[in-house]
Amino acid sequence: MHTPLAPTTPPVSPLDVLDVLTVGEPMALFMALGPGELHAVADFRRVPAGAELNVATGLARLGLRTGYITRLGNDSFGRFLRGVLAHEGIDARYVQADAARPTGFMLKTRSDDGSDPQIEYFRQGSAASHLGLADAPEGAFPARHLHLTGITPALSPSARELVFHLARQARAAGASVSFDPNLRPRLWPSPEAMAECINALAALSDTVLPGLAEGRQLTGRHSAEDIAAFYLERGAQQVVVKLGPEGAYYARQGGTCGIAPGLRVDRVVDTVGAGDGFAVGVVSGLLEGLALAQAAARGNAIGARVVQFPGDAEGLPTRAELRSCSA
């Protein structure tokens, strides 16, 4: 049976060992500067986006040595995103250049009332969709922890093969694995294919982080308790079910469970990225030795901070800002 790394305060890592490794597709995001539907928007601001990039950014801002596996096109968006990785201090040794394919981008409306914005993706045939086994690190697994989402395996069969390979490689090396389903139904051929793959990947993970609606869709179960039990029965060591403003339900093998209450915010600006902020809180907390309840509380605090900012990653805190938003 797989035994994850015991959570400890991360020591200073050797130069060739990362605290966290993730894999996915970074994108250029054009956010509308004013209200209205996308076809009517004239002015946009460009920022980085992508669930795994958001998580890598948040972990790096908290001081964790974080690496990212991806492919970027040899174009202006790719150069922009390489600059983002360098600025955020994200290790780019596993970022490959693809001269034959473009970097993906997306458009997003402005939402001033807290409702979900309209988003359009331009990612078909992107460089990252051609991720595959050739992009896996050679030799021993180079990190203490692997963070995965359900987006990357939806990009292509080769990307799916890479993600499962990394999960198995991490487990064989004794590294811990976290998994956020982060469902993108439009990328899958059917809901059944999506659920089968996502649940198989969750079974290879130590910590599973579904949202309540995601969990209902994936498991056919209704309550947070039953959704958590579904993944614990399949081998996860712990599950944290996101409940939105109400907080999060957490459960571990052995029966430890409870609710981490949500944090009230005065104004919700943009809900996109809140789940990624939650993952930053839980993963960083567990790697620093926090109990699951405390890690879930940190996830709630960061998620609540993120929704008060317009960009996907703008609200991700530094260590000093984390102390303030968790107070």
C-alpha positions as a Markdown table, in Angstrom:
| # | Residue | x | y | z |
|---|---|---|---|---|
| 1 | Met | 0.0 | 0.0 | 0.0 |
| 2 | His | 1.3 | 3.4 | -0.9 |
| 3 | Thr | 2.4 | 5.5 | 2.1 |
| 4 | Pro | 2.7 | 9.2 | 1.4 |
| 5 | Leu | 5.5 | 11.3 | 2.8 |
| 6 | Ala | 4.8 | 12.3 | 6.3 |
| 7 | Pro | 3.9 | 16.0 | 6.4 |
| 8 | Thr | 6.8 | 18.0 | 7.8 |
| 9 | Thr | 7.9 | 21.6 | 7.6 |
| 10 | Pro | 9.8 | 21.5 | 4.3 |
| 11 | Pro | 13.6 | 21.6 | 4.7 |
| 12 | Val | 15.9 | 23.5 | 2.4 |
| 13 | Ser | 15.8 | 21.3 | -0.7 |
| 14 | Pro | 18.8 | 20.3 | -2.7 |
| 15 | Leu | 19.1 | 22.2 | -5.9 |
| 16 | Asp | 17.8 | 19.3 | -8.0 |
| 17 | Val | 14.8 | 18.5 | -5.8 |
| 18 | Leu | 11.5 | 20.4 | -5.9 |
| 19 | Asp | 8.9 | 20.7 | -3.1 |
| 20 | Val | 6.1 | 20.5 | -5.6 |
| 21 | Leu | 5.8 | 19.6 | -9.3 |
| 22 | Thr | 2.7 | 20.1 | -11.4 |
| 23 | Val | 1.8 | 19.6 | -15.1 |
| 24 | Gly | -0.7 | 21.5 | -17.3 |
| 25 | Glu | -1.5 | 24.1 | -19.9 |
| 26 | Pro | -0.7 | 27.8 | -19.1 |
| 27 | Met | -2.6 | 30.3 | -21.2 |
| 28 | Ala | -2.7 | 33.9 | -21.9 |
| 29 | Leu | -6.0 | 35.4 | -20.6 |
| 30 | Phe | -7.6 | 38.5 | -22.0 |
| 31 | Met | -9.9 | 40.0 | -19.3 |
| 32 | Ala | -12.5 | 42.5 | -20.3 |
| 33 | Leu | -12.0 | 45.9 | -18.8 |
| 34 | Gly | -15.6 | 46.8 | -19.0 |
| 35 | Pro | -19.0 | 45.0 | -18.7 |
| 36 | Gly | -20.8 | 43.4 | -21.6 |
| 37 | Glu | -20.8 | 40.2 | -23.6 |
| 38 | Leu | -17.5 | 39.2 | -25.3 |
| 39 | His | -18.5 | 40.2 | -28.8 |
| 40 | Ala | -19.1 | 43.7 | -27.6 |
| 41 | Val | -16.0 | 44.2 | -25.5 |
| 42 | Ala | -13.4 | 46.5 | -27.0 |
| 43 | Asp | -10.7 | 46.6 | -24.3 |
| 44 | Phe | -8.9 | 43.8 | -22.6 |
| 45 | Arg | -6.0 | 43.3 | -20.2 |
| 46 | Arg | -3.7 | 40.4 | -20.7 |
| 47 | Val | -2.8 | 38.2 | -17.6 |
| 48 | Pro | -1.6 | 34.6 | -17.1 |
| 49 | Ala | -4.1 | 31.8 | -16.6 |
| 50 | Gly | -4.5 | 28.0 | -16.3 |
| 51 | Ala | -5.4 | 26.1 | -13.2 |
| 52 | Glu | -2.0 | 24.4 | -12.7 |
| 53 | Leu | -0.2 | 27.7 | -13.3 |
| 54 | Asn | -2.4 | 29.3 | -10.7 |
| 55 | Val | -1.5 | 26.6 | -8.2 |
| 56 | Ala | 2.2 | 26.8 | -9.0 |
| 57 | Thr | 2.1 | 30.6 | -8.6 |
| 58 | Gly | 0.4 | 30.4 | -5.3 |
| 59 | Leu | 2.8 | 27.8 | -3.9 |
| 60 | Ala | 5.8 | 29.7 | -5.2 |
| 61 | Arg | 4.6 | 32.9 | -3.5 |
| 62 | Leu | 4.4 | 31.0 | -0.2 |
| 63 | Gly | 8.1 | 30.0 | -0.6 |
| 64 | Leu | 7.7 | 26.4 | -1.9 |
| 65 | Arg | 10.1 | 25.4 | -4.6 |
| 66 | Thr | 7.7 | 24.6 | -7.4 |
| 67 | Gly | 8.3 | 23.2 | -10.9 |
| 68 | Tyr | 6.0 | 23.1 | -13.9 |
| 69 | Ile | 5.9 | 20.6 | -16.8 |
| 70 | Thr | 4.4 | 22.1 | -20.0 |
| 71 | Arg | 4.9 | 22.9 | -23.6 |
| 72 | Leu | 4.8 | 26.5 | -25.0 |
| 73 | Gly | 4.7 | 27.7 | -28.5 |
| 74 | Asn | 7.5 | 29.8 | -29.9 |
| 75 | Asp | 5.3 | 32.8 | -30.1 |
| 76 | Ser | 4.5 | 36.0 | -28.2 |
| 77 | Phe | 2.1 | 34.3 | -25.8 |
| 78 | Gly | 4.7 | 31.6 | -25.1 |
| 79 | Arg | 7.4 | 34.3 | -24.4 |
| 80 | Phe | 4.9 | 36.1 | -22.2 |
| 81 | Leu | 4.3 | 33.0 | -20.1 |
| 82 | Arg | 8.0 | 32.2 | -19.8 |
| 83 | Gly | 8.4 | 35.7 | -18.3 |
| 84 | Val | 5.5 | 35.0 | -15.9 |
| 85 | Leu | 7.2 | 31.8 | -14.7 |
| 86 | Ala | 10.5 | 33.6 | -14.2 |
| 87 | His | 8.8 | 36.5 | -12.4 |
| 88 | Glu | 7.0 | 34.2 | -10.0 |
| 89 | Gly | 10.1 | 32.1 | -9.3 |
| 90 | Ile | 8.6 | 28.9 | -10.8 |
| 91 | Asp | 11.2 | 26.3 | -11.9 |
| 92 | Ala | 11.0 | 26.0 | -15.7 |
| 93 | Arg | 13.5 | 23.2 | -16.3 |
| 94 | Tyr | 10.6 | 21.0 | -17.7 |
| 95 | Val | 9.1 | 23.6 | -19.9 |
| 96 | Gln | 9.6 | 22.7 | -23.6 |
| 97 | Ala | 9.5 | 24.9 | -26.6 |
| 98 | Asp | 7.3 | 23.8 | -29.5 |
| 99 | Ala | 8.0 | 25.7 | -32.7 |
| 100 | Ala | 5.3 | 23.9 | -34.7 |
| 101 | Arg | 2.3 | 24.7 | -32.4 |
| 102 | Pro | 0.8 | 27.7 | -30.8 |
| 103 | Thr | 0.3 | 28.7 | -27.1 |
| 104 | Gly | -3.3 | 28.7 | -26.1 |
| 105 | Phe | -5.3 | 31.8 | -25.0 |
| 106 | Met | -8.7 | 32.6 | -23.7 |
| 107 | Leu | -11.1 | 35.6 | -23.3 |
| 108 | Lys | -13.2 | 36.4 | -20.2 |
| 109 | Thr | -15.9 | 38.9 | -19.5 |
| 110 | Arg | -15.9 | 41.2 | -16.5 |
| 111 | Ser | -18.3 | 40.2 | -13.7 |
| 112 | Asp | -19.1 | 42.9 | -11.2 |
| 113 | Asp | -21.9 | 41.1 | -9.4 |
| 114 | Gly | -20.0 | 37.9 | -8.4 |
| 115 | Ser | -21.7 | 35.8 | -11.1 |
| 116 | Asp | -19.5 | 33.4 | -13.1 |
| 117 | Pro | -18.0 | 35.2 | -16.1 |
| 118 | Gln | -18.4 | 34.2 | -19.8 |
| 119 | Ile | -15.2 | 32.5 | -21.0 |
| 120 | Glu | -14.1 | 31.4 | -24.5 |
| 121 | Tyr | -11.0 | 29.2 | -25.0 |
| 122 | Phe | -8.7 | 29.1 | -28.0 |
| 123 | Arg | -6.6 | 26.0 | -27.2 |
| 124 | Gln | -7.3 | 23.3 | -29.8 |
| 125 | Gly | -4.1 | 22.0 | -31.3 |
| 126 | Ser | -2.0 | 24.0 | -28.8 |
| 127 | Ala | 1.5 | 23.1 | -27.8 |
| 128 | Ala | 0.4 | 21.9 | -24.4 |
| 129 | Ser | -2.2 | 19.5 | -25.9 |
| 130 | His | 0.8 | 17.6 | -27.4 |
| 131 | Leu | 2.3 | 16.9 | -23.9 |
| 132 | Gly | 3.3 | 13.2 | -23.7 |
| 133 | Leu | 5.6 | 10.7 | -22.1 |
| 134 | Ala | 8.6 | 12.4 | -23.6 |
| 135 | Asp | 8.0 | 15.4 | -21.3 |
| 136 | Ala | 8.3 | 13.3 | -18.1 |
| 137 | Pro | 11.4 | 13.9 | -16.0 |
| 138 | Glu | 14.1 | 11.3 | -16.4 |
| 139 | Gly | 15.3 | 9.2 | -13.5 |
| 140 | Ala | 14.0 | 9.6 | -10.0 |
| 141 | Phe | 10.9 | 11.7 | -9.3 |
| 142 | Pro | 12.2 | 15.2 | -8.7 |
| 143 | Ala | 9.8 | 16.5 | -6.1 |
| 144 | Arg | 8.3 | 15.8 | -2.7 |
| 145 | His | 4.8 | 16.3 | -3.9 |
| 146 | Leu | 2.9 | 16.1 | -7.2 |
| 147 | His | -0.2 | 18.2 | -7.8 |
| 148 | Leu | -2.6 | 17.2 | -10.7 |
| 149 | Thr | -5.9 | 18.4 | -12.1 |
| 150 | Gly | -8.5 | 16.8 | -14.3 |
| 151 | Ile | -7.8 | 19.4 | -17.0 |
| 152 | Thr | -4.5 | 18.1 | -18.3 |
| 153 | Pro | -5.7 | 14.5 | -19.0 |
| 154 | Ala | -8.6 | 16.0 | -21.0 |
| 155 | Leu | -6.2 | 17.8 | -23.4 |
| 156 | Ser | -5.3 | 14.7 | -25.4 |
| 157 | Pro | -4.6 | 10.9 | -25.1 |
| 158 | Ser | -0.9 | 11.6 | -24.9 |
| 159 | Ala | -1.3 | 14.2 | -22.1 |
| 160 | Arg | -3.5 | 11.7 | -20.3 |
| 161 | Glu | -0.8 | 9.1 | -20.6 |
| 162 | Leu | 1.7 | 11.5 | -19.2 |
| 163 | Val | -0.5 | 12.4 | -16.2 |
| 164 | Phe | -1.1 | 8.8 | -15.2 |
| 165 | His | 2.6 | 8.0 | -15.6 |
| 166 | Leu | 3.6 | 10.9 | -13.3 |
| 167 | Ala | 1.1 | 9.8 | -10.7 |
| 168 | Arg | 2.5 | 6.3 | -10.7 |
| 169 | Gln | 6.1 | 7.6 | -10.8 |
| 170 | Ala | 5.4 | 9.8 | -7.8 |
| 171 | Arg | 3.9 | 7.0 | -5.8 |
| 172 | Ala | 6.8 | 4.7 | -6.5 |
| 173 | Ala | 9.2 | 7.3 | -5.3 |
| 174 | Gly | 7.2 | 7.9 | -2.0 |
| 175 | Ala | 6.1 | 11.4 | -3.0 |
| 176 | Ser | 2.6 | 12.5 | -2.0 |
| 177 | Val | 0.0 | 13.3 | -4.7 |
| 178 | Ser | -2.9 | 15.8 | -4.6 |
| 179 | Phe | -5.7 | 15.9 | -7.2 |
| 180 | Asp | -8.3 | 18.6 | -8.1 |
| 181 | Pro | -10.9 | 17.2 | -10.6 |
| 182 | Asn | -11.4 | 20.7 | -12.0 |
| 183 | Leu | -13.9 | 19.4 | -14.6 |
| 184 | Arg | -14.0 | 20.7 | -18.1 |
| 185 | Pro | -16.8 | 18.7 | -19.7 |
| 186 | Arg | -16.4 | 20.3 | -23.2 |
| 187 | Leu | -12.9 | 18.7 | -23.4 |
| 188 | Trp | -14.2 | 15.2 | -23.0 |
| 189 | Pro | -16.1 | 13.0 | -25.5 |
| 190 | Ser | -18.7 | 12.1 | -22.9 |
| 191 | Pro | -19.6 | 12.5 | -19.2 |
| 192 | Glu | -19.0 | 8.8 | -18.8 |
| 193 | Ala | -15.4 | 9.0 | -20.2 |
| 194 | Met | -14.7 | 12.0 | -18.0 |
| 195 | Ala | -15.9 | 10.3 | -14.8 |
| 196 | Glu | -14.0 | 7.1 | -15.6 |
| 197 | Cys | -10.7 | 8.9 | -16.1 |
| 198 | Ile | -11.1 | 11.4 | -13.3 |
| 199 | Asn | -12.0 | 8.7 | -10.7 |
| 200 | Ala | -9.2 | 6.5 | -11.8 |
| 201 | Leu | -6.7 | 9.3 | -11.4 |
| 202 | Ala | -8.2 | 10.2 | -8.0 |
| 203 | Ala | -7.6 | 6.6 | -6.9 |
| 204 | Leu | -3.9 | 7.2 | -7.5 |
| 205 | Ser | -3.9 | 10.3 | -5.3 |
| 206 | Asp | -3.4 | 10.8 | -1.6 |
| 207 | Thr | -5.5 | 14.0 | -1.3 |
| 208 | Val | -8.6 | 14.5 | -3.5 |
| 209 | Leu | -10.2 | 18.0 | -3.7 |
| 210 | Pro | -13.5 | 17.9 | -5.5 |
| 211 | Gly | -16.2 | 20.6 | -5.4 |
| 212 | Leu | -19.6 | 19.6 | -4.2 |
| 213 | Ala | -21.2 | 19.8 | -7.7 |
| 214 | Glu | -18.2 | 18.0 | -9.2 |
| 215 | Gly | -18.4 | 15.2 | -6.7 |
| 216 | Arg | -22.1 | 14.7 | -7.3 |
| 217 | Gln | -21.4 | 14.4 | -11.1 |
| 218 | Leu | -18.5 | 12.1 | -10.7 |
| 219 | Thr | -19.8 | 9.8 | -8.0 |
| 220 | Gly | -23.5 | 9.8 | -8.2 |
| 221 | Arg | -23.6 | 10.6 | -4.5 |
| 222 | His | -25.3 | 13.7 | -3.1 |
| 223 | Ser | -23.7 | 14.7 | 0.3 |
| 224 | Ala | -20.2 | 15.8 | 0.9 |
| 225 | Glu | -19.8 | 13.0 | 3.4 |
| 226 | Asp | -20.8 | 10.4 | 0.8 |
| 227 | Ile | -18.6 | 11.9 | -1.9 |
| 228 | Ala | -15.6 | 11.8 | 0.5 |
| 229 | Ala | -16.4 | 8.2 | 1.4 |
| 230 | Phe | -16.5 | 7.3 | -2.3 |
| 231 | Tyr | -12.8 | 8.4 | -2.8 |
| 232 | Leu | -11.7 | 7.0 | 0.6 |
| 233 | Glu | -13.1 | 3.6 | -0.4 |
| 234 | Arg | -11.0 | 3.8 | -3.6 |
| 235 | Gly | -7.7 | 4.5 | -1.8 |
| 236 | Ala | -7.4 | 8.2 | -1.2 |
| 237 | Gln | -5.9 | 9.0 | 2.2 |
| 238 | Gln | -7.9 | 12.2 | 2.6 |
| 239 | Val | -10.6 | 14.1 | 0.8 |
| 240 | Val | -11.6 | 17.8 | 1.1 |
| 241 | Val | -14.9 | 18.7 | -0.5 |
| 242 | Lys | -15.3 | 22.4 | -1.4 |
| 243 | Leu | -18.6 | 23.8 | -0.3 |
| 244 | Gly | -18.2 | 27.4 | -1.6 |
| 245 | Pro | -19.0 | 30.1 | 0.9 |
| 246 | Glu | -20.0 | 27.5 | 3.5 |
| 247 | Gly | -16.4 | 26.3 | 3.7 |
| 248 | Ala | -15.2 | 22.7 | 3.2 |
| 249 | Tyr | -15.9 | 19.2 | 4.5 |
| 250 | Tyr | -12.8 | 17.1 | 5.2 |
| 251 | Ala | -12.3 | 13.4 | 5.9 |
| 252 | Arg | -9.4 | 11.1 | 6.4 |
| 253 | Gln | -8.9 | 7.4 | 6.4 |
| 254 | Gly | -9.6 | 6.2 | 10.0 |
| 255 | Gly | -12.7 | 8.4 | 10.5 |
| 256 | Thr | -11.4 | 11.9 | 11.2 |
| 257 | Cys | -13.8 | 14.3 | 9.6 |
| 258 | Gly | -15.4 | 17.7 | 10.1 |
| 259 | Ile | -16.3 | 21.1 | 8.5 |
| 260 | Ala | -13.8 | 24.0 | 8.0 |
| 261 | Pro | -16.1 | 27.0 | 8.0 |
| 262 | Gly | -16.0 | 29.5 | 5.1 |
| 263 | Leu | -14.9 | 33.1 | 5.5 |
| 264 | Arg | -17.3 | 35.9 | 4.7 |
| 265 | Val | -16.2 | 38.5 | 2.2 |
| 266 | Asp | -17.7 | 42.0 | 1.6 |
| 267 | Arg | -17.7 | 41.8 | -2.2 |
| 268 | Val | -17.1 | 39.0 | -4.7 |
| 269 | Val | -15.3 | 40.3 | -7.8 |
| 270 | Asp | -14.5 | 37.1 | -9.7 |
| 271 | Thr | -15.0 | 33.5 | -8.7 |
| 272 | Val | -12.6 | 32.0 | -11.3 |
| 273 | Gly | -9.5 | 30.8 | -9.6 |
| 274 | Ala | -11.0 | 30.3 | -6.1 |
| 275 | Gly | -10.6 | 26.6 | -6.3 |
| 276 | Asp | -7.0 | 26.9 | -7.3 |
| 277 | Gly | -6.4 | 29.2 | -4.4 |
| 278 | Phe | -8.1 | 26.6 | -2.2 |
| 279 | Ala | -5.7 | 23.9 | -3.5 |
| 280 | Val | -2.7 | 26.2 | -2.8 |
| 281 | Gly | -3.9 | 26.4 | 0.9 |
| 282 | Val | -4.5 | 22.7 | 1.4 |
| 283 | Val | -1.3 | 21.5 | -0.4 |
| 284 | Ser | 1.0 | 24.1 | 1.3 |
| 285 | Gly | -0.6 | 23.4 | 4.7 |
| 286 | Leu | -0.2 | 19.7 | 4.4 |
| 287 | Leu | 3.5 | 20.0 | 3.3 |
| 288 | Glu | 4.1 | 22.3 | 6.2 |
| 289 | Gly | 2.7 | 19.7 | 8.7 |
| 290 | Leu | -0.7 | 21.2 | 9.4 |
| 291 | Ala | -3.5 | 18.9 | 10.3 |
| 292 | Leu | -6.1 | 18.4 | 7.6 |
| 293 | Ala | -8.6 | 20.7 | 9.3 |
| 294 | Gln | -6.0 | 23.5 | 9.5 |
| 295 | Ala | -5.0 | 22.9 | 5.9 |
| 296 | Ala | -8.7 | 23.1 | 4.8 |
| 297 | Ala | -9.1 | 26.3 | 6.8 |
| 298 | Arg | -6.1 | 27.8 | 5.0 |
| 299 | Gly | -7.6 | 26.7 | 1.7 |
| 300 | Asn | -10.8 | 28.6 | 2.6 |
| 301 | Ala | -8.9 | 31.7 | 3.6 |
| 302 | Ile | -6.9 | 31.8 | 0.3 |
| 303 | Gly | -10.0 | 31.0 | -1.8 |
| 304 | Ala | -11.9 | 33.9 | -0.1 |
| 305 | Arg | -9.0 | 36.2 | -0.8 |
| 306 | Val | -8.9 | 35.2 | -4.5 |
| 307 | Val | -12.5 | 36.0 | -5.2 |
| 308 | Gln | -12.0 | 39.6 | -4.2 |
| 309 | Phe | -9.6 | 40.2 | -7.1 |
| 310 | Pro | -10.3 | 40.3 | -10.9 |
| 311 | Gly | -7.5 | 38.1 | -12.2 |
| 312 | Asp | -7.2 | 34.3 | -11.7 |
| 313 | Ala | -4.0 | 34.7 | -9.7 |
| 314 | Glu | -4.0 | 38.3 | -8.5 |
| 315 | Gly | -5.3 | 37.4 | -5.1 |
| 316 | Leu | -2.9 | 34.6 | -4.4 |
| 317 | Pro | -1.1 | 35.8 | -1.3 |
| 318 | Thr | 2.6 | 36.0 | -0.3 |
| 319 | Arg | 3.5 | 34.6 | 3.1 |
| 320 | Ala | 3.0 | 37.9 | 4.8 |
| 321 | Glu | -0.4 | 38.4 | 3.1 |
| 322 | Leu | -1.4 | 34.8 | 4.1 |
| 323 | Arg | -0.9 | 35.7 | 7.8 |
| 324 | Ser | -3.2 | 38.7 | 7.3 |
| 325 | Cys | -6.0 | 36.9 | 5.5 |
| 326 | Ser | -5.9 | 34.0 | 7.9 |
| 327 | Ala | -6.1 | 36.2 | 11.0 |
